[in-house]
Amino acid sequence: MVVSDSAPEHRAEAVYHQLTEGRSSGSECHRLRHRRQQRYHISGGVLLGLCSLALFLLSQSIPSSSGVLLNGTDGALDSLADLISSNDVDYVNANNDDDGDDNVSSNNYNASTDAVISSATGSDRNFGRRPNSGGGRNRPVPIYLNEFAVYIPSGPDVATVIADKYGFTNFGQIGPLKGYYLFHHSHVRKRSLDRSEVHHSALNTEPEVRWMQQQHEKVRRKRDYSTFDQDFVRFPDPRSIAPGSRVNYRDTGSHNIFPDPLFKEQWYLNGGAKDGLDMNIGPAWQKGYTGKGVVVSILDDGIQRNHPDLLQNYDPDASYDINGNDSDPMPRDNGDNKHGTRCAGEVAAVAFNNFCGVGVAYNASIGGVRMLDGTVNDAVEAKALGLNPDHIHIYSASWGPEDDGSTVDGPGPLARRAFIFGVTSGRQGKGSIFIWASGNGGRYTDSCNCDGYTNSIFTLSISSATQGGYKPWYLEECSSTLATTYSSGTPGHDKSVATVDMDGSLRPDRICTVEHTGTSASAPLAAGIAALALEANPSLTWRDMQYLVVLTSRPEPLEKESGWILNGVKRKVSHKFGYGLMDAGSMVSLAEQWTSVPPQHICKSREINEDRPIEGSVGYTLQTHMDVNGCAGTVNEVRFLEHVQCKITLRFFPRGNLRILLTSPMGTTSTLLFERPRDVTKSNFDDWPFLSVHFWGEKAEGRWTLQILNGGRRRVSQSGILSKWQLIFYGTDSNPIRLKNEAQRGSIANYGNVNPFVFPTETDINQPALSGAGNYYQSDIYSNSMSYPFLFSGAGSSIDKTVTTLNGHNIPTAQRENVMADSNNKLVVLHDCDPECDSQGCYGKGPTQCVACKHYRLDNTCVSRCPPRSFPNQGGVCWPCHESCETCAGAGQDSCLTCAPAHLYVTDLAVCLQICPDGYYENYDNRTCVPCEANCASCQDRPDYCTSCDHHLVMHEHKCYSACPKNTYETEDYNCADCHPSCMTCNGSSESQCILCRAGRFAHEGRCLNACPDGFFGDKKRHECMPCPIGCSTCSSGSICTGCRDNWTMNKKAKCIANGSNNCDESEYYENGHCHSCHSTCETCTGPTEHECLTCASPLLLQNQRCVNECDEGYYMEVGVCAKCLHTCTQCVSRMNCTSCQKGLQLQSGECRTTCADGYYSDRGTCAKCYLSCNTCSGPRRDQCVTCPEGWQLAGGECHPECPEGFFKTKFGCQKCHHYCKTCNAAGPLACTSCPSHFMLDGGLCIECLGSQFYDPPTQTCKTCHDSCRSCSGPGQYSCVTCAFPLHLDRLNNQCVPCCASDASPEDQSCCHCDKETGGCINSSPAGKRRIGAEQQLLQFGEEAANSAGDSNAAEASDSSLRQFLEGASPSAVTVVAVSGCLLIVTLFAIIFTVLQKRNRTVYTGVRYNKLSSGGGSGAGGTRTTRISIPADGDDLLEPIVNNSEDDEDDDDDEDEEDENNTGGRGDHVYHDDDHELHDGAAAVVATNKSSSGHSSRQSRFVATGHHGASRRGTRPQPDSIRFART
């Protein structure tokens, strides 16, 4: 096959066909490879194994910066794909926007509509222009549609007039965007490469049109991957994979708490990840959080609403078909639209049934938007993102621009406006929560910071981790990723995600899958966890949710993967995983206590507009900086950072060479952009807002440094330019972390030298101020964090200590020098030491010269007890109490025993405040704050005299209830007021606002009457006044007439009939002396119309004197008549069975009530059962009880027969013990009766063991360590953790021993060999100890002593020498040995193979093909050759050898020419193939090229196959018979 370089368009088309055809041959290639492997000889297998070992060792010794393609992407195919991508339609590139407005950061989102759009477009009218392409290459134009988005603030009527004027159809408002309308024109081409200038000009002439944009197609890809993708990916070497083995994960059998058949496959929920890990969903479920009341919508290709595992949770109000413009989101059943349904199943698959698995939030409401199953444009995205924003809480999206390593694209102006509307107005102002999959472009080294959806402050960008806790092959690294959930990994090694599957026929074997993959599967898991947190605290804002994710995500399960850094507030973060693996249990626990963060401030730095050159040399770094003050002193001041955007405008070709880094004033360096080798056709970034979340909690003020590094391998012909850059800071001016029981502590005071910009670390919380340092981290600004134990420990992000401990003692820096003497000199111990010195002695006389203290240390002095306003810490050091405490049991503000002057003691919290917080009243006698009774938000004078109630509760006679009692109604201020005396229930205080009546009264027009008016009778069953029969003036109960109206006469049956009607037939009525026929629908009547019937012929029913086929709404059928429902019902099926109620009433068992009965609560108009132990409740969970059955106690919202552990009983109910106590008998830290584990009870106070003590569980006391131990884990000399000088820790025996003398025996267990530099024991294993001993012996006695064992130990000595060489040799030495052995075996194998080949006389013939180039040049060496040697024997499937005369890089033209000249002009050969048989099978080909000067070989791989059906001899391969594939 010959492809001319002079026809690039044909060449691209040919390569495209080759690539697409190669996809279909993947399985054939795999089959032939399998057959070839079966025919390998034993010798070949041995050779392969040894060479693999050598290459592995060699690869480990080569620096990662080298160009070895062991784990990289194949260069030739990258070049070919680059060639094709240059001809693909990249509709919207952020650096060269076709409409000029798709690249604006979201920092102006609080501005007005006009301001935002203006900033996006540059001007109101300048849109739709076709820009110049970057890098001097032609960029494809977008495909325009026949729809136009317009902004007409004057309203829909004006928009319709303008649309009609120019022949448009106004499709109405675009989602929730007020003033934005979508116009459709039937005479404009549906798809065109040119925009409609005529209609642009026409709309521009209209002054009411403030902005417009012709819609164009957007490329959006789902973020899973298929089998095809796997075939084309060379998976990286996951470090979790042992050679030839599969990782063993913990058995999950004991976790199968659900009967759902696939729950056992949901390893990420049931502890099935490596080391028994999962996303800690269980604790959230155990608390009763299942997503109930939370609405999640999946923005995707639709959702199968009738799926048996989704149907129960399906929410039509959270669903819509934007592609089909109807309300049914059902996908097309064509095999390509499973994605949205799978994502929905991860969130809310129904639990406890026999279908598939369970959703993370299996009681949440789930909906879906069908938007990817058709043309996607800006308006489509805006409609999806803004669907029903007050009903939908969480939007989950697992799609985005192409993850091809070259695209830079994001939301258009309408979608951006929808994001802004969502976070500012969604969820009644709390903000919609958008969760996004970070992208699957890892195989192309893509960056999710080039995706405007994940690179947005409005979205939670979620990455993926494999079952083993590693980075999956598809992961994209970037600084905008917030957190991670589990997903698929390497096929055949790591499991994927189990969920529901789309199948239109609902075949039982097709409705579930265990193969959901990619970051597509991660985002829905995050959405489910967010739903649990939102159920725990429905008041969370969109920013609160991001804080919860940052604070509770765990890095530990993913720390096997490299790349973690510690930011300025000591929180671990990664470009791969964000802040770590999401933790559902910790999120809901923190959500329960969370108070919304302060308002967001947005601080913009100045814009630096100085052109700075970016040199083209490899490794060149441009460094510039900016000093900012965080807008200090203004309303936009930012002191605590959240997001940081760096808006950059630059030009550099190729753009993919660049790496961009940003360093904060606190020293955190975040990589905003990694090199993207495939991004070779573009050169510009125009105001692209690179986002980083790595600075969360840091300060903004100080020097920010920007670095731009040319780190790519592509040749750069000219320097680039950094035109401008700007920083945008998002955050707060006050501490954002405020928990509910701490939020009332008032404003923050001046904190002395404490850095107010830093979130506290665990060490900060435990560390006192140094002398003269003023207040410390236990001030109000951070003490709120103490009540949530996981913020800075295991379930949080494991903040490393910034100040290390010394020998197990947490002793402040200023006091350490008095603990330990110079390690090079022995202590001078005096016998007449101060009584406060311990047994280790002293340096001199007095309590300041002790080696260690017997009791406590105050500064540098040993004391018998700590003075007032201090307490002894775990290390026996006297630390100051919090400033509000007079005496205390700990450093925290919640550890006070008595208060400083002018403070009140909060009895249950042990906190001292100047005013009592909400939920407490002040006891003026003893100056304490006493907690109110359960359910009281505030009280006065005594705990049970409520002045306000908790959320969802109402107050009646200063008591709090779940609903108002009978004869009362709920007022607007959540109080219960009395109804009118005639009413039993009502909605107001007047006599005309009754709903139900007291006994003996009848309801009539809102009143309760003793007797009904004329024309009505009192129905004792309905308790209503019912109208008398027609013609009656009065009647008695049972509708018996007692009097008739004028011109009516009572007959013998006590019914009133019209005068003269007895002379007419039944079907006639009497009028004006004549009989007239009734209406055709009436059987008998009183007049001519259809509304004057008396009876109806079967099967018609009489309803209000009209004959109807069926009863209307509000009526029910009863004995051939439509009877009216009770006045409290809007629908019913019988008199006693209502199915819906009037507004404000609750439906319970067919009855409409003002309040639910005891044991039930109102759930959106329906009474649902409380938890079985509750008497009344506010919700279904066990901790939502309001009152308890008689004799039961209310504690923490739960009802118990007795006060549970952690509570004590009072006459006002159960009150919570202090957090120091496990059980107690009163409030405060001194009333404990038992303690948590590892704490000892001492006089009612739970104290932690000192550093020199260990906790003894049987006796629950602290006991002293062995004399040789400084700290220990148990009794005896073999439980030491740290040692007292001069002893050292022997970790083999956990024993404190001295250093061995030079003549000590290697087997001596009473000492250890010490490192001369550190002085510590260096033995870590018995073998190491023996080796050390041998070395000591050799140094001391020489070779004779080493050989004194005699010849009988020669073998052992030889083995020891070999072992010593292997253990002590450097990696390079081992590599040399392995490579040498491999080369020797290769040489022998080559000789044997050559001899065998000559004997078999196997003839190989050359078949040479053109190698396609992306360049269009010609001339000498312009034709490129690839020689492929294929065996003549068709059954021999050994891989052929290919010689390629050119370099693979499509833009290295100069190097190509040099390589061709060095090969002796092989490029001038004529391409031909000999007349030998070509088979249909795939032949894997490796093309190598090495110049005569010794240049390193470059490799390209592709697959060549014969034409289908052309297996006869002499057939030439056709143009579509070449298959290219990644192997």
Salt bridges, closest charged atoms under 4 A:
GLU9 OE2 - HIS10 NE2 3.72
GLU13 OE2 - HIS17 NE2 3.77
GLU28 OE2 - ARG31 NH2 2.06
ASP74 OD2 - ARG1501 NH1 3.44
ASP78 OD1 - ARG678 NH1 3.42
ASP78 OD1 - ARG1526 NH2 3.30
ASP82 OD2 - ARG714 NH2 3.06
ASP98 OD2 - HIS216 ND1 3.34
ASP102 OD2 - LYS218 NZ 3.58
ASP194 OD1 - ARG130 NH2 3.46
GLU197 OE2 - ARG195 NE 2.80
GLU206 OE2 - LYS165 NZ 2.82
GLU217 OE2 - ARG191 NH1 2.14
ASP229 OD1 - ARG443 NH1 3.37
GLU265 OE1 - LYS495 NZ 3.64
ASP300 OD2 - HIS339 ND1 2.67
ASP301 OD2 - LYS222 NZ 2.68
ASP315 OD2 - HIS391 NE2 2.58
ASP321 OD2 - ARG370 NH1 2.82
ASP328 OD1 - ARG305 NE 2.77
GLU346 OE2 - HIS516 NE2 3.23
ASP373 OD1 - ARG332 NH2 2.61
ASP373 OD2 - ARG370 NH2 2.98
GLU381 OE2 - ARG220 NE 2.83
GLU402 OE1 - ARG221 NE 3.58
ASP403 OD1 - ARG223 NH2 3.10
ASP409 OD2 - ARG220 NH1 3.03
ASP446 OD1 - ARG676 NH1 2.56
ASP451 OD2 - ARG223 NH2 2.53
GLU477 OE2 - LYS471 NZ 3.06
ASP494 OD1 - HIS493 NE2 3.85
ASP501 OD1 - ARG342 NE 2.90
ASP503 OD1 - ARG507 NH2 2.61
ASP509 OD2 - ARG510 NE 3.95
GLU559 OE2 - LYS572 NZ 2.64
GLU561 OE2 - ARG239 NH2 2.46
GLU561 OE2 - LYS576 NZ 2.95
ASP583 OD2 - ARG554 NE 3.04
GLU592 OE1 - LYS287 NZ 2.97
ASP627 OD1 - ARG703 NE 2.90
GLU642 OE2 - ARG543 NH2 2.56
GLU675 OE1 - ARG659 NE 3.05
ASP679 OD2 - ARG655 NE 2.77
ASP679 OD2 - ARG676 NH2 2.99
ASP687 OD2 - LYS724 NZ 3.60
GLU742 OE1 - ARG745 NH2 1.99
ASP800 OD1 - LYS572 NZ 3.87
ASP832 OD2 - LYS845 NZ 3.97
GLU836 OE1 - HIS855 ND1 2.83
GLU886 OE2 - ARG869 NH1 2.93
ASP894 OD2 - HIS1219 NE2 2.99
GLU933 OE1 - LYS959 NZ 3.75
ASP944 OD1 - ARG942 NE 2.66
GLU957 OE2 - HIS956 NE2 3.68
GLU991 OE2 - ARG1007 NH1 2.87
GLU1005 OE2 - HIS1004 NE2 3.81
GLU1024 OE1 - ARG1022 NH2 3.37
GLU1024 OE2 - HIS1127 ND1 2.67
ASP1112 OD2 - ARG1106 NH2 3.37
GLU1151 OE1 - ARG1153 NH1 3.78
ASP1163 OD2 - LYS292 NZ 3.55
ASP1163 OD1 - ARG1164 NE 3.56
ASP1183 OD1 - ARG1181 NE 3.05
GLU1198 OE1 - ARG1182 NE 3.72
GLU1198 OE1 - HIS1200 NE2 3.27
ASP1256 OD2 - LYS1263 NZ 3.18
ASP1359 OD2 - ARG1363 NH1 2.62
GLU1367 OE1 - ARG1331 NH1 2.75
GLU1439 OE2 - ARG36 NH2 3.51
GLU1446 OE2 - ARG1424 NE 1.89
ASP1447 OD1 - ARG1498 NE 3.01
ASP1448 OD1 - LYS1411 NZ 3.71
GLU1449 OE1 - ARG714 NH1 3.20
ASP1450 OD1 - ARG714 NH1 3.02
ASP1451 OD1 - ARG714 NH1 3.23
ASP1452 OD1 - ARG715 NH1 3.57
GLU1455 OE1 - ARG1498 NH2 3.07
ASP1456 OD2 - ARG1424 NH2 3.64
ASP1459 OD1 - HIS1495 ND1 3.90
ASP1459 OD2 - ARG1498 NH1 3.64
ASP1473 OD1 - ARG1516 NH1 3.31
ASP1474 OD1 - HIS1472 NE2 3.87
GLU1477 OE2 - HIS1479 NE2 2.28
ASP1520 OD1 - HIS1507 NE2 3.75
